[in-house]
Amino acid sequence: MKKDRVITGTFIAIVYIAVFLLSMYVHPIFFDVFMFAIAVCATYEMCKAVSNFTSEPIFIIDLIAVIVGFAGFWFSQYFFRTNASGMMGYFVTLAVMILATVLTVAFSKTYVKGNAISTIFVMLYPNSILMFAVGINYFMSAEVGISVISSLPFRNAGIALMFLVPALTDVFAYQIGSAIKGKKLCPSISPNKTISGAIGGLFGGLVGAGLVALLTFLAKQYNVNIFGLAMLTENWSTTIINFVILGLFGSVFDQIGDLIASFVKRRSGIKDYSNLLPGHGGILDRVDGFMLCGVFFYMYFAVAILFL
């Protein structure tokens, strides 16, 4: 079991690094494709989990919602070309899919109201939450040839933080929680999580943001391109303050996302969302905190664009 976990963990790390580098140096579409694959797998896993404790979600509708949602996002993003147009396009398609779900159930002899509720739930969690991470990939305003170039520092910092903050939060929470143990955090939801682990996770989030800040400093100091990172503001003191906030609250949202996913699993009576990743469970088991981090980072940078 431990060997499987190490092998799978190494594979996940390689995939993360590959997607990150391709997204930074080749084209942003690689991050989108990565997120689309996650959304499809997460939709399937959540549909199976939810069906264990309530009316079964209509998987085909949820799958169509993923496809149509991404299509609506991309069409709006490339047609209107603003920082928020992709998300606006997505939420328009989401509204259409919710209406389509209600009408399908209303005129169906097979499905009942519970099927509509569970189907819409899966559209919102995890699908809609995952889209905020995709939105971070489009904090840009310039296009050169076939490549989209970011004129803002938030996109590149956001993608880097998305990969580092949740990962190091989980690593530090597990290692410190296992070493210190102590009082349980939320025993009714997740019996293995401890307060010491949660505090360790906060430290891990700060370390993740600190690494991004360090790489930003090196890029600025030596005038080199390191993942396209740049200062978030015009001076270092406010840039560092921003990174501290992003690391700390990114870790908080990561841990909240983990607890939400654990709550759904307990309601479903399952240990993992699937066995796709030996030793790690399913896709949702790996991105439960990652996707809520995306919501926080997107909202933070959306406000920062207006004021910084």
C-alpha positions in Angstrom: 0.0 0.0 0.0 2.8 2.4 1.0 4.7 1.5 -2.2 1.6 2.1 -4.3 1.1 5.5 -2.7 4.7 6.5 -3.4 4.6 5.4 -7.0 1.2 7.1 -7.6 2.4 10.2 -5.8 5.5 10.4 -8.0 3.3 10.0 -11.1 0.9 12.8 -9.9 3.9 15.1 -9.2 5.3 14.5 -12.8 1.9 15.2 -14.3 1.6 18.5 -12.2 5.0 19.6 -13.2 4.4 18.8 -16.9 1.1 20.6 -17.0 2.6 23.6 -15.2 5.6 23.9 -17.5 3.5 23.5 -20.6 1.0 26.0 -19.4 3.7 28.6 -18.6 6.0 28.2 -21.6 4.0 26.6 -24.4 0.3 27.6 -24.3 -2.4 28.1 -21.6 -4.6 25.5 -23.3 -2.6 22.8 -21.6 -4.0 23.9 -18.2 -7.5 24.0 -19.6 -7.2 20.4 -21.0 -5.9 19.3 -17.6 -8.8 20.9 -15.8 -11.3 19.5 -18.4 -10.0 15.9 -17.7 -10.3 16.5 -14.0 -13.9 17.8 -14.4 -15.0 14.8 -16.4 -13.5 12.3 -13.9 -14.7 14.3 -10.9 -18.2 14.4 -12.3 -18.3 10.6 -12.7 -16.9 10.1 -9.2 -19.3 12.5 -7.5 -22.3 11.1 -9.4 -21.5 7.6 -8.0 -20.9 8.9 -4.5 -24.1 11.0 -4.3 -26.2 8.1 -5.6 -25.3 6.2 -2.4 -27.4 8.4 -0.2 -30.0 10.2 -2.4 -31.6 10.0 -5.8 -29.2 9.1 -8.5 -27.8 12.1 -10.5 -28.4 12.0 -14.3 -24.8 11.4 -15.3 -25.3 12.1 -19.0 -26.7 15.6 -18.2 -23.9 16.3 -15.8 -21.4 15.2 -18.5 -23.0 17.4 -21.1 -22.9 20.3 -18.5 -19.1 19.8 -18.3 -18.7 19.8 -22.1 -21.1 22.7 -22.7 -19.7 24.7 -19.8 -16.1 24.5 -21.1 -17.4 25.3 -24.6 -19.3 28.3 -23.3 -16.3 29.5 -21.3 -13.9 29.2 -24.3 -16.3 30.8 -26.8 -17.0 33.8 -24.5 -13.3 34.2 -23.6 -12.0 34.2 -27.2 -14.9 36.2 -28.5 -15.1 39.0 -25.9 -11.4 38.8 -24.7 -11.8 40.2 -21.2 -10.6 38.8 -17.9 -14.1 37.9 -16.8 -15.8 37.0 -20.1 -15.0 33.3 -19.9 -16.6 32.9 -16.4 -19.7 34.9 -17.5 -20.1 32.6 -20.5 -19.8 29.6 -18.2 -22.4 30.7 -15.8 -24.8 31.4 -18.7 -24.4 27.8 -19.9 -24.8 26.6 -16.3 -28.1 28.4 -16.0 -29.2 26.8 -19.3 -28.2 23.4 -18.1 -30.0 23.8 -14.8 -33.2 24.8 -16.7 -32.7 21.8 -19.1 -32.4 19.5 -16.1 -35.6 20.8 -14.5 -37.5 20.5 -17.8 -36.1 17.0 -18.4 -37.3 15.7 -15.1 -40.6 17.6 -15.3 -41.6 15.9 -18.6 -40.0 12.5 -17.7 -41.8 9.4 -16.5 -38.5 7.9 -15.3 -37.0 10.6 -13.1 -38.3 12.4 -10.0 -37.5 15.7 -8.3 -34.7 14.1 -6.3 -32.9 13.2 -9.6 -33.0 16.9 -10.6 -31.7 18.1 -7.2 -28.7 15.6 -7.2 -27.9 16.4 -10.8 -27.8 20.1 -10.2 -25.7 19.5 -7.0 -23.0 17.8 -9.1 -23.1 20.7 -11.6 -22.3 23.0 -8.8 -20.0 20.7 -6.9 -17.5 19.9 -8.2 -18.1 21.3 -11.8 -18.7 25.0 -11.1 -16.0 25.2 -8.4 -13.4 23.8 -10.8 -14.2 26.5 -13.3 -12.7 29.2 -11.1 -9.3 27.6 -11.5 -9.8 27.8 -15.3 -10.7 31.4 -14.9 -7.3 32.2 -13.3 -5.7 31.0 -16.5 -7.3 33.9 -18.4 -6.3 36.9 -16.4 -4.7 38.2 -19.6 -5.2 41.0 -22.1 -2.8 40.6 -25.0 -2.5 38.2 -27.9 0.6 37.6 -30.0 0.2 35.2 -32.9 -1.4 32.0 -31.6 -0.1 32.5 -28.1 -1.9 34.5 -25.4 0.5 36.6 -23.4 -0.4 37.8 -19.9 0.0 41.5 -19.3 -0.8 41.0 -15.7 1.2 39.3 -13.0 -1.8 37.6 -11.5 -2.3 34.8 -14.0 1.2 33.3 -13.7 1.3 33.7 -9.9 -2.1 32.2 -9.6 -1.2 29.1 -11.6 2.0 28.6 -9.6 0.1 29.1 -6.3 -2.6 26.6 -7.5 0.0 23.8 -7.8 2.1 24.7 -4.7 -0.2 25.9 -2.0 -2.6 22.9 -1.9 0.2 20.4 -2.4 2.3 21.7 0.5 -0.7 22.3 2.7 -1.5 18.6 2.4 2.1 17.5 2.8 2.7 19.6 6.0 -0.7 18.8 7.4 -0.1 15.0 7.1 3.5 15.1 8.3 3.0 17.4 11.3 -0.4 15.9 12.2 1.1 12.4 12.2 4.1 13.5 14.3 2.3 15.5 16.9 -1.2 14.1 16.8 -3.3 15.6 19.6 -6.9 16.8 19.6 -9.1 16.0 16.6 -10.2 18.8 14.3 -13.6 17.5 13.1 -14.0 13.9 14.3 -17.6 13.6 13.1 -16.5 14.5 9.5 -12.9 13.3 9.2 -11.6 11.3 12.2 -8.0 11.3 11.2 -7.5 15.1 10.9 -6.0 16.9 14.0 -5.7 20.5 15.0 -1.9 20.2 14.9 -2.2 18.9 11.3 -4.4 21.9 10.4 -1.9 24.3 11.9 0.9 22.4 10.0 -1.2 22.8 6.8 -1.3 26.6 7.3 2.5 26.6 7.6 2.7 24.5 4.4 0.5 27.0 2.5 2.8 29.9 3.6 5.8 27.8 2.4 4.1 27.3 -1.0 3.4 31.0 -1.4 6.9 31.8 -0.1 8.4 29.7 -2.8 6.4 31.6 -5.5 7.5 34.9 -3.8 11.2 33.7 -3.8 11.0 32.8 -7.5 9.4 36.2 -8.2 12.3 37.9 -6.4 14.9 36.0 -8.3 13.2 36.8 -11.6 13.2 40.5 -10.8 16.6 40.6 -9.2 18.4 38.9 -12.1 16.1 40.0 -14.9 15.3 36.4 -16.0 12.1 34.7 -17.0 11.1 32.3 -14.3 7.6 31.0 -15.2 6.7 34.5 -16.2 6.5 35.6 -12.6 6.5 39.3 -11.7 5.8 41.5 -8.7 2.1 41.7 -7.8 2.4 45.3 -6.9 4.9 48.1 -7.5 6.8 47.5 -4.3 8.1 44.5 -2.5 6.4 45.1 0.9 2.9 44.9 -0.5 3.8 42.1 -2.8 5.0 40.0 0.1 1.9 40.9 2.1 -0.2 39.7 -0.8 1.7 36.4 -1.0 1.3 35.9 2.8 -2.5 36.4 2.5 -2.7 34.1 -0.5 -0.6 31.4 1.2 -2.5 31.5 4.5 -6.0 31.7 3.2 -5.3 29.4 0.3 -4.4 26.8 2.9 -7.6 27.5 4.8 -9.7 27.1 1.7 -7.8 23.9 0.8 -8.5 22.4 4.2 -12.2 23.5 4.1 -12.5 21.8 0.6 -11.0 18.6 2.1 -13.5 18.6 4.9 -16.4 19.2 2.5 -15.3 16.3 0.4 -14.9 14.1 3.5 -18.4 15.0 4.6 -19.8 13.8 1.2 -17.8 10.6 1.5 -19.2 9.9 5.0 -22.7 10.5 3.8 -22.0 8.1 0.9 -20.4 5.5 3.2 -17.2 5.3 1.1 -13.5 5.7 2.0 -12.4 7.0 -1.4 -14.2 8.4 -4.4 -12.6 5.7 -6.6 -9.6 3.5 -6.9 -8.2 5.3 -10.0 -5.1 6.4 -8.2 -3.7 3.5 -6.1 -2.9 4.6 -2.6 -4.5 8.0 -3.2 -8.1 7.2 -4.0 -9.9 9.0 -6.8 -9.4 12.2 -8.7 -11.7 14.0 -6.2 -9.6 12.8 -3.3 -6.6 14.7 -4.8 -8.3 17.9 -6.0 -10.9 18.4 -3.2 -8.9 21.2 -1.6 -7.2 22.3 -4.9 -10.5 23.3 -6.4 -11.7 25.4 -3.5 -8.3 27.1 -3.5 -9.1 28.1 -7.1 -12.2 29.9 -5.9 -10.3 31.9 -3.4 -7.4 32.7 -5.7 -9.8 33.8 -8.5 -11.8 36.0 -6.3 -8.7 37.6 -4.7 -7.1 38.3 -8.1 -10.3 39.6 -9.6 -10.5 42.2 -6.8 -6.8 42.9 -7.0 -7.1 43.7 -10.7 -9.4 46.5 -9.8 -7.4 48.0 -7.0 -3.7 47.0 -7.3 
